[in-house]
Amino acid sequence: MKKKAFNSTHFTILKHLVRWTLITVPIAAAIGCVVALFLWLLNLAIDYRFAHPEIIYFLPIAGIAIYFAYKLWGTTAIKGNNLIMDEIHNPGGGVPKSMTPLILISTVVTQLFGGSVGREGTAVQIGGSIAQMFSKWFRLNADDTRVILTAGIAAGFGAVFGTPLTGAIFAMEVLTIGRIQYTALVPCLVAAIVGDITVLAWGVHHETYHIAIVPIGHNILSNYLPLDILLLSKVIVASIIFGLTSYLFAEAVHGIKTGFNSLIAKKWLIPFIGGLIVIGLTIIIGKPDYLGLGVKPPHPGAITISSAFNAGGADTWSWLWKTIYTTITLGTGFKGGEVTPLFYIGSTLGNTLSTVLNAPVSLFAALGFIAVFAGATNTPLACTIMGIELFGSEYALFFAVACFTAYFFSGNSGIYSSQRIAVPKILDDEPALETIAEAENKRQRYMRRKLIKYKIDRKK
């Protein structure tokens, strides 16, 4: 009897694994192909902008074009990543097919004209849109569609950054704060691996970063603990600042978006004004370092993510300038992701803090790289894994301390308004039980009240 039960249970498990693998592989391969196309077009756009820097002056016009493209063909696609998360939580109208071409083209256009956006949002939306399309073709039920949408997120994320394990964990962790959706474990892992392999098969390669050897310090506890306590203390201090920076970024994006929507009636003017602000800032600063992704240098000696891993590779306020550029670009309606700019913000802030704290530059750049991302997305486990995938496992403990510390100090905020809170970061913090979307609604109501009061005061 026991033997029969054993065989029956394991046969069911095997059938489950085979079924989801067969469903997931073609979906992830299709997502990987589109992501490879996206990365190829993105590189062409960036190289063209470097060769023709005057093209930035057309950024406001590009913003208007993106606005009307979404108005005419976008339907619900304008909600971006949040639409996919909403469909996973509460299936409704589905993710439209138009999301893939719209987000791909609009992100490339934004990068072509100098907008400061990233790649993750685009890849995730490509993944969700294609996964929804295959779900209809395969006639999956509502529960299976939720799983395959989550796998689509994993495939897109793993493919665009070359971090398949991170992509799988991120897709399960990002949906709900304090809870990981293990029901999608196998599809997410298969999707992320297949998506990454597909991108590599197309000959698209990812950036690599390196942490220099960190000398082991000596203190009174060195003989008893295999850990530099002084360095760990510096990591904690820096990680608190990383978390507060994540909070600043998330609140700035939401605040700018709410403020512009409240103050400007003609919505097509919002991206136009945003483009003008980016142009004005670039003229004032006198260099294009904070435009675009921040991965390739637009000129010799430019500040990039890679340069931040070297001493003197970032200015003191590079992280703040990139925060301003990105929050204005995204908050005024341009399309793209947040994550690569967050990598830039974190690595340059880590560079600055390494000088202040007399700490290893490349290590602190790497910690900022993953920790600011962890705080802004509320995904500390995925970001710890990302640190290991990108930089190696030698400093895994520091990665975990940085990501989880930043996660707590980022507060009840995040860049995804549809992210739900299953377990608050502090159990006795009752206000944390509201969703990020509810907090955003409160902010919008507050801004409307302020605008009404302003209009009444002007009449007086």
Buried (B, 14 or more C-beta within 10 A) or exposed (E): EEEEEEEEEEEEEEEEEEEBBEBBBEBBBBBBBBBBBBBBBBBEBBEEBBEEBEBBBBBBEBBBBBBEBBEEEBBBBBBBBBBBBBBBBEBEEBBBBBBBBBBBBBBBBBBBBBBBBBBBBBBBBBBBBBBBBBBEEBEBEEEBBBBBBBBBBBBBBBBBBBBBBBBBBBBBBBBBBBEBBEEBBBBBBBBBBBBBBBBBEBEBEBBEBEBEEBEEEEEEEBEEEEBBEBBBEBBEBBBBBBBBBBBBBBBBBBBBBBBBBBEBEEEBBBBBBBBBBBBEBBEEEEBBBBBBBBBBBBEEEBBBBBBBBEEEBBBEEBBBBBBBBBBBBBBBBBBBBBBBBBBBBBBBBBBBBBBEBEBBBBBBBBBBBBBBBBBBBBBBBBBBBBBBBBBEEEBBBBBBBBBBBBBBBBBBBBBBBBBBBEEBBEEEEEEBEBBBBEBBBEBBEEBEEEEEEEEEEEEE
